[in-house]
Amino acid sequence: MRSGWLTLMFAAALIFPHPVSAQGDLPPAGRSRFDQLIGSQPVPFPFSRLVDTINRQMQTDSGGLPPLKITLIPLGRSLQRDAGAPDFFRYPRVVAAADGAGKPGTLPLKDRLFLGYHEKGEVIEVISYNDAAGRFEFQVVRDYRKGKTPQVFYARRSLCLACHQNAAPIFARPLWDETPANPEIAARLKDARRDFYRVKLTGTDIAYFIDASTDRANLFSVWQTLWQQGCGPGEAGERCRMQAFAAALDYARRGSLPAPGILPALDRAWTSIWPHGLAIPNPDLPNRDPLAALQNPDNDPLLLRPPLETWQAPDKTAFVVGLAGMLDVHAAQRLQAADLAAPLERLRARGAFSARPFSHTLLDDLLAEPGTARRAPPVRLPPARIEPVSVARDASPLVAPFRTHCASCHDTTLPHPPNFLHGSPAEVEARLDHCAPRMFVRLSMAGVPEAARSKPPMPPAAALASRGTDPAHWAASPELAALKRIVASRLRGQDPASLLRRPYAQLPPCLPPSDYAGRGP
């Protein structure tokens, strides 16, 4: 069990690869790229208008495909997976990734903006990059339907990171059987006879581009970690970052790979900072055919994913190329004939290469050195908001433990995941009673050998890891025992042992049907 715990903590390190990522729900600095794109206006509705707004910021690729790559997932694994019930193929989830190069003068969106839209859930889930904070932000657009004014909130990171364990987008590995790349999924979507917001039912091409975009986006945290920590402190660290930036510009402008001896400071600092190597995050969910008769429990996105690999030495070429990929290519090309040594040194003297997040603003500052005009200043944005939570008015000892361990995921405004802690004390009591069978099973899974589990335990493994909690300790803890006792007292005579033997899908839904009423068309 101890080795399993070490593996868990190793994976947990991927969730917060650098200090900035571990901060709260609101941006610690700057704003999300989605906020910058939308500005102070309401989010465009319907979804096709939002797609047009995003596509106008990017260039169509050489193959003629739109820059925002979009696919449909009717039977997926997201929080909105049940929102389309029972008409899953009429109301599929829409998944989109910005994959196009930005037009001149625009902020780059490529690999920085990802959307998950569900019409019946009236929600868009947004993952978009925040350059100033050096992290992806998680947001939700509520009331996204005709006749309503969409409301944008920053989401609970603890809820999102249970599946998005690298604080970045995720997507399945090939063959992408949850998408129209699966011929049977495509056929059932066609039978629904809808235009699906002008989304074409394509094969593996679009799924491949989305997969590749999420892979690149997950490496942003690696490049930020090397940039902020790997070069080290002081003037030596600043010169290391300046050299890395200059090499990235050379690659962005001319495709020139860095010299082998570049960044000696990174070599010197490597073994002291990462004596056991640097883990490279894994953005890939296992491929899953949702129409298969038997579903593999290993496909659950709540399960911790091991790293793709562990670097025992710095891959400086990958680092430089990765930084170049985060730059605005059009802006870099404007420096084509410039001698950069002197302006870079002036930027360093002003503190531009201190250990703060790598950002395209470095390129803006460099362009401003010879007097070139900067980009237009960003528009004024409305205040950033967090999703509302219930005011905890219930002092019941039978509710308080659940607020301690479960509220970050289950006190939300929408029923996905089940929001059994949201509402008045009477509503919370009723929902806990209704949800008790499923809650008892998920809590009990902590004491079941991993190979025998029907579902991942709750709280999720990533949540335990982020708290520094040993899962073996949690399984034997008085806190878990208390939660199970309280839930068992709400089972209304049902035998706890028989619940564990029943297929999980046959247990009553966690929320009563009335909690889903009124949502969707």
C-alpha positions in Angstrom: 0.0 0.0 0.0 2.9 2.4 0.7 4.2 2.1 -2.9 0.7 2.9 -4.1 0.6 6.0 -1.9 3.9 7.2 -3.4 2.5 6.8 -6.8 -0.5 8.7 -5.8 1.5 11.6 -4.5 3.7 11.5 -7.6 0.6 11.9 -9.7 -0.7 14.6 -7.4 2.5 16.7 -8.1 1.3 16.9 -11.7 -1.9 18.7 -10.6 0.1 21.7 -9.3 3.3 21.6 -11.4 4.2 25.1 -10.3 3.1 27.4 -7.5 0.8 29.6 -9.5 -1.5 26.7 -10.4 -2.2 25.9 -6.8 -4.0 29.2 -6.1 -7.7 29.9 -5.8 -10.7 29.8 -8.1 -10.3 33.5 -9.2 -7.3 34.4 -11.3 -4.4 35.5 -9.0 -3.3 37.9 -11.8 -4.7 38.8 -15.2 -7.8 37.3 -16.8 -8.7 34.3 -18.9 -8.4 34.4 -22.7 -12.1 33.8 -22.8 -12.8 37.0 -20.8 -10.5 38.9 -23.1 -12.3 37.5 -26.2 -15.8 38.3 -24.9 -15.1 41.6 -23.2 -18.0 43.4 -21.5 -20.7 42.1 -23.9 -22.9 39.1 -23.2 -21.6 35.8 -24.5 -23.0 35.5 -28.1 -26.0 33.2 -28.5 -26.8 30.9 -30.1 -23.7 28.7 -30.0 -23.1 29.1 -33.8 -22.7 32.9 -33.2 -20.1 32.2 -30.5 -18.3 29.9 -32.9 -18.2 32.6 -35.6 -16.9 35.1 -33.1 -14.0 32.8 -32.2 -13.2 31.8 -35.8 -12.9 35.5 -36.8 -9.9 35.7 -34.5 -8.0 32.9 -36.3 -6.9 31.9 -39.8 -8.4 29.0 -41.7 -5.8 26.2 -42.0 -4.2 25.2 -45.3 -6.6 22.2 -45.6 -9.6 24.5 -45.5 -10.8 23.3 -42.1 -12.2 26.0 -39.7 -9.7 27.1 -37.0 -12.1 26.1 -34.2 -12.2 22.3 -34.3 -15.6 21.0 -33.1 -17.0 17.5 -32.5 -20.0 16.0 -30.8 -20.0 13.6 -27.9 -23.5 12.2 -27.1 -22.4 9.6 -24.5 -19.4 11.0 -22.8 -17.7 11.2 -19.4 -18.0 14.9 -18.6 -20.0 16.5 -15.7 -22.8 17.0 -18.3 -22.9 13.4 -19.4 -26.5 12.9 -18.1 -27.8 16.3 -19.2 -29.2 15.1 -22.5 -31.2 12.2 -21.0 -33.1 10.5 -22.5 -32.4 12.0 -25.9 -28.6 11.8 -25.8 -28.2 11.7 -29.6 -30.6 14.7 -30.1 -28.7 16.7 -27.5 -25.1 15.7 -27.6 -22.3 17.6 -25.9 -20.3 19.9 -28.2 -16.5 19.9 -27.6 -14.3 22.6 -29.3 -10.6 23.4 -29.4 -9.0 26.5 -30.8 -6.5 25.1 -33.3 -5.8 28.0 -35.7 -3.1 30.6 -35.9 -4.3 34.0 -34.8 -4.9 36.8 -37.3 -2.4 39.7 -37.1 -3.1 42.0 -34.2 -5.2 39.5 -32.2 -4.3 37.7 -29.1 -3.4 34.1 -29.9 -6.1 31.5 -29.2 -4.4 28.4 -30.5 -4.2 25.7 -27.7 -5.5 28.4 -25.3 -9.3 28.0 -25.6 -11.5 24.9 -25.1 -15.3 24.7 -24.9 -17.8 22.1 -23.8 -21.4 23.2 -24.6 -24.6 21.4 -23.7 -27.8 22.8 -25.1 -30.1 20.9 -22.7 -27.9 21.7 -19.7 -27.9 25.4 -20.8 -24.2 25.6 -20.0 -20.8 26.1 -21.6 -17.8 24.9 -19.7 -14.7 26.9 -20.7 -11.0 26.2 -20.2 -8.8 29.1 -21.4 -5.3 30.3 -20.7 -4.3 33.2 -18.5 -0.9 34.5 -19.6 -0.4 36.7 -16.6 -1.0 33.9 -14.1 0.7 31.2 -16.3 -2.3 28.8 -15.9 -5.5 27.6 -17.5 -8.7 29.1 -15.9 -11.9 27.1 -15.5 -15.2 28.9 -16.2 -18.8 28.2 -16.7 -21.4 30.1 -18.7 -24.8 29.6 -17.1 -28.3 30.5 -18.4 -27.0 29.9 -22.0 -30.4 29.8 -23.7 -32.8 31.9 -25.7 -34.4 34.7 -23.7 -31.7 34.7 -20.9 -28.6 36.8 -20.4 -25.7 34.4 -20.1 -23.8 34.6 -16.8 -20.0 33.9 -16.7 -18.5 32.5 -13.5 -15.1 31.2 -12.6 -15.6 27.6 -11.6 -14.5 25.6 -8.5 -11.0 24.4 -9.4 -11.2 21.6 -6.9 -14.3 20.3 -8.8 -12.6 20.6 -12.2 -9.2 19.1 -11.1 -10.8 15.9 -10.0 -10.7 14.9 -13.7 -8.5 17.7 -15.2 -5.7 16.5 -13.0 -3.0 18.6 -14.8 -5.2 21.8 -14.5 -5.6 21.7 -18.3 -7.9 20.2 -20.9 -8.2 16.5 -21.4 -9.4 14.3 -24.4 -9.5 10.6 -25.2 -6.8 8.7 -27.1 -7.5 7.2 -30.5 -9.8 5.8 -31.9 -12.0 8.5 -30.2 -15.1 6.1 -30.2 -17.2 8.6 -28.2 -17.2 11.0 -31.2 -18.6 10.6 -34.8 -15.2 9.0 -35.6 -17.2 5.9 -34.4 -19.5 5.0 -37.4 -22.2 3.8 -35.1 -22.2 7.1 -33.1 -22.3 9.0 -36.4 -25.2 7.0 -37.7 -27.3 7.6 -34.6 -26.5 11.3 -34.7 -27.7 11.4 -38.3 -30.9 9.6 -37.3 -31.6 12.5 -34.8 -32.0 14.8 -37.9 -30.6 17.9 -36.4 -28.2 20.5 -37.7 -26.2 20.4 -34.4 -25.3 24.1 -34.5 -23.8 23.7 -37.9 -21.2 21.2 -36.6 -20.3 18.7 -39.3 -20.3 15.0 -38.5 -16.7 14.3 -39.4 -14.4 11.3 -38.9 -11.1 11.0 -37.2 -9.6 14.2 -38.6 -11.3 16.7 -36.2 -10.9 14.3 -33.2 -7.2 14.1 -34.0 -6.8 17.9 -34.1 -8.6 18.3 -30.8 -6.5 15.5 -29.2 -3.2 17.1 -30.5 -4.3 20.5 -29.2 -5.0 19.2 -25.7 -1.6 17.5 -25.8 0.2 20.7 -26.5 -1.9 22.7 -24.0 -0.9 20.2 -21.2 2.8 21.0 -21.9 2.3 24.7 -21.1 2.7 23.8 -17.4 6.0 22.0 -18.2 7.4 25.0 -20.1 6.2 27.4 -17.3 7.9 25.1 -14.7 11.2 25.1 -16.5 10.9 28.9 -17.2 10.1 29.9 -13.6 12.0 27.3 -11.6 14.5 25.6 -13.8 16.7 28.6 -14.6 17.1 29.4 -11.0 17.1 32.8 -9.1 19.1 36.0 -9.4 20.9 37.4 -12.4 22.0 34.0 -13.6 18.3 32.9 -13.7 17.4 36.1 -15.6 20.1 35.5 -18.2 19.0 31.9 -18.6 15.4 33.0 -19.3 16.6 35.7 -21.6 18.7 33.2 -23.6 15.7 30.8 -23.7 13.4 33.6 -25.0 16.0 34.6 -27.6 16.2 31.0 -28.8 12.4 30.7 -28.9 12.3 33.8 -31.1 14.9 32.3 -33.4 12.8 29.2 -33.8 9.5 31.2 -34.3 11.1 33.5 -36.9 13.4 31.2 -38.8 12.8 27.7 -37.6 16.4 27.6 -36.1 16.8 24.9 -33.4 18.9 25.9 -30.3 22.6 25.1 -30.0 23.4 22.0 -27.9 25.2 24.0 -25.2 22.3 26.4 -24.6 21.0 27.1 -21.1 23.9 25.8 -18.9 22.1 27.2 -15.8 19.2 24.8 -16.4 21.7 21.9 -16.6 23.3 23.0 -13.3 20.1 23.4 -11.4 18.3 20.2 -12.7 19.4 17.6 -10.2 18.9 19.8 -7.2 15.4 20.9 -8.2 14.3 17.5 -9.7 16.5 14.8 -8.2 14.0 12.2 -9.2 13.2 13.7 -12.6 10.4 15.9 -13.9 7.1 14.2 -14.5 5.4 15.1 -17.8 1.6 15.3 -17.4 -0.7 12.9 -19.1 -3.7 14.6 -20.8 -5.1 11.4 -22.4 -8.2 9.5 -21.2 -8.5 5.9 -22.4 -10.5 5.4 -25.5 -14.0 4.3 -24.7 -16.8 2.9 -26.8 -20.0 4.0 -25.1 -22.1 1.5 -27.0 -20.1 -1.5 -25.8 -22.1 -4.0 -23.7 -19.5 -4.0 -20.9 -17.8 -0.8 -19.8 -14.3 -0.9 -18.4 -14.2 0.8 -15.0 -10.6 1.9 -15.8 -12.0 4.4 -18.3 -13.3 6.7 -15.5 -11.7 10.1 -15.7 -11.6 10.3 -11.9 -8.9 7.7 -11.7 -5.4 9.2 -11.3 -3.4 9.1 -14.5 0.3 8.3 -14.3 2.7 10.7 -16.1 3.5 10.1 -19.8 7.2 10.0 -18.9 9.7 11.4 -16.5 12.6 13.5 -17.7 15.8 12.7 -16.0 17.6 15.6 -17.8 16.2 18.7 -19.5 15.1 18.4 -23.0 16.2 21.9 -24.0 15.1 21.7 -27.6 11.6 20.7 -26.6 11.6 23.6 -24.1 12.6 26.2 -26.6 10.2 24.9 -29.3 7.5 24.8 -26.6 8.1 28.5 -25.7 8.0 29.4 -29.3 4.6 27.7 -29.7 3.3 30.1 -26.9 4.3 33.2 -28.9 2.3 35.2 -31.4 3.9 34.1 -34.7 2.9 37.2 -36.6 4.4 39.5 -33.9 7.6 37.5 -33.9 7.9 37.8 -37.7 8.0 41.6 -37.3 11.4 41.2 -35.7 12.8 39.3 -38.7 15.7 41.6 -39.5 16.3 43.0 -36.0 19.4 42.7 -33.9 17.9 41.7 -30.6 20.9 41.6 -28.3 20.7 45.2 -27.0 16.9 45.4 -26.6 16.9 42.1 -24.8 19.5 43.3 -22.4 17.6 46.4 -21.7 14.5 44.3 -21.0 16.5 42.2 -18.6 17.8 45.3 -16.8 14.2 46.4 -16.2 13.3 43.0 -14.6 11.4 41.5 -17.6 13.1 38.1 -17.1 12.4 37.6 -13.4 10.9 34.3 -12.3 7.3 35.1 -13.3 5.1 33.4 -15.8 6.2 33.3 -19.4 3.8 35.4 -21.5 3.4 36.9 -24.9 3.7 40.3 -23.3 7.5 39.8 -23.4 7.2 39.9 -27.1 5.1 43.1 -26.9 7.7 44.7 -24.7 10.4 43.7 -27.1 8.5 45.2 -30.0 8.0 48.4 -28.1 11.8 48.8 -27.6 12.4 50.5 -31.0 9.2 52.4 -30.7 6.9 50.0 -32.4 3.3 50.5 -31.3 2.0 48.0 -28.8 -1.2 46.1 -29.2 -4.4 48.0 -28.5 -5.0 48.0 -24.8 -7.5 45.3 -23.6 -11.1 46.3 -23.2 -12.5 47.0 -19.8 -13.8 43.7 -18.3 -16.6 43.2 -15.8 -15.4 41.9 -12.3 -14.5 38.3 -12.2 -17.1 36.2 -10.3 -17.1 32.8 -8.6 -20.1 30.6 -8.8 -22.6 31.2 -6.0 -22.7 28.7 -3.1 -25.3 28.0 -0.5 -25.2 30.0 2.8 -24.6 27.1 5.2 -27.6 27.7 7.5 -28.0 24.1 8.6 -26.1 23.4 11.8 -27.2 19.7 11.8 -24.4 17.4 12.9 -25.7 15.0 10.2 -24.9 17.6 7.4 -21.8 19.4 8.6 -19.3 16.5 7.8 -20.5 16.5 4.2 -20.0 20.2 3.9 -16.4 19.7 5.1 -15.5 16.9 2.6 -18.0 17.3 -0.3 -19.2 20.9 -0.6 -16.5 22.0 -3.1 -18.0 19.6 -5.7 -21.6 19.2 -4.6 -22.7 22.6 -3.6 -23.2 24.1 -7.1 -26.0 25.7 -9.0 -26.5 22.8 -11.5 -27.3 19.1 -10.9 -24.1 17.9 -12.6 -22.4 16.6 -10.5 -25.3 16.0 -8.0 -25.7 19.2 -6.0 -27.1 17.6 -2.9 -25.6 20.2 -0.7 -27.1 23.2 -2.5 -30.2 24.9 -1.3 -32.1 25.4 1.9 -31.6 23.1 4.9 -34.8 21.3 4.1 -33.8 20.8 0.5 -30.3 19.5 1.5 -31.9 17.0 4.0 -34.2 15.7 1.3 -31.4 15.4 -1.3 -29.1 13.6 1.1 -31.9 11.1 1.8 -32.5 10.5 -1.9 -28.8 10.2 -2.7 -27.9 8.0 0.3 -27.6 4.6 -1.6 -25.2 5.9 -4.2 -23.2 7.9 -1.5 -22.9 4.8 0.6 -21.5 2.8 -2.3 -19.0 5.5 -3.3 -17.8 6.1 0.2 -17.5 2.3 0.7 -15.2 1.9 -2.3 -12.3 3.4 -0.3 -12.1 0.2 1.6 -12.5 -2.1 -1.5 -9.4 -3.4 -3.3 -8.8 -1.3 -6.4 -9.3 -4.2 -8.8 -12.7 -5.0 -7.3 -14.2 -1.5 -7.3 -17.4 -1.0 -9.3 -16.8 2.8 -9.2 -14.0 5.1 -8.1 -14.4 6.1 -4.4 -15.5 9.5 -3.2 -13.8 11.9 -2.4 -11.9 11.4 -5.7 -8.3 10.3 -5.6 -7.1 13.7 -7.0 -9.0 15.5 -4.2 -7.3 13.3 -1.5 -3.9 13.8 -3.2 -4.3 17.6 -3.3 -4.9 17.5 0.5 -1.8 15.4 1.0 -4.0 12.6 2.4 -2.8 9.0 2.3 -5.7 6.9 0.8 -5.0 4.0 3.1 -5.2 6.5 6.1 -8.4 7.9 4.7 -10.0 4.4 4.3 -9.3 3.7 8.0 -10.1 7.2 9.2 -12.8 8.1 11.7 -13.9 10.9 9.3 -14.8 8.4 6.6 -16.4 6.1 9.2 -18.5 8.9 10.4 -19.7 9.8 6.9 -20.6 6.2 6.2 -22.6 5.9 9.5 -24.5 9.1 8.7 -25.3 7.9 5.2 -26.3 4.4 6.5 -28.8 6.1 8.8 -30.5 7.6 5.8 -30.9 4.4 3.9 -34.5 3.9 5.2 -34.2 0.2 6.0 -32.1 -0.7 2.9 -29.4 -3.3 3.6 -26.0 -1.7 3.1 -24.4 -5.0 2.1 -26.9 -5.6 -0.6 -26.3 -2.1 -2.1 -22.6 -3.0 -2.6 -23.7 -6.1 -4.5 -26.0 -4.3 -6.9 -24.8 -2.9 -10.2 -24.2 0.8 -9.5 -26.3 1.9 -12.6 -29.3 0.2 -11.0 -29.3 2.3 -7.9 -31.7 5.2 -7.7 -30.4 8.4 -9.3 -28.7 10.7 -6.8 -31.2 13.5 -7.2 -35.0 13.2 -7.5 -36.4 13.8 -11.0 -37.9 17.1 -9.9 -34.4 18.5 -9.5 -33.8 18.1 -13.2 -37.2 19.6 -14.3 -37.3 22.7 -16.3 -33.9 22.4 -17.8 -33.5 22.3 -21.6 -36.0 22.8 -24.3 
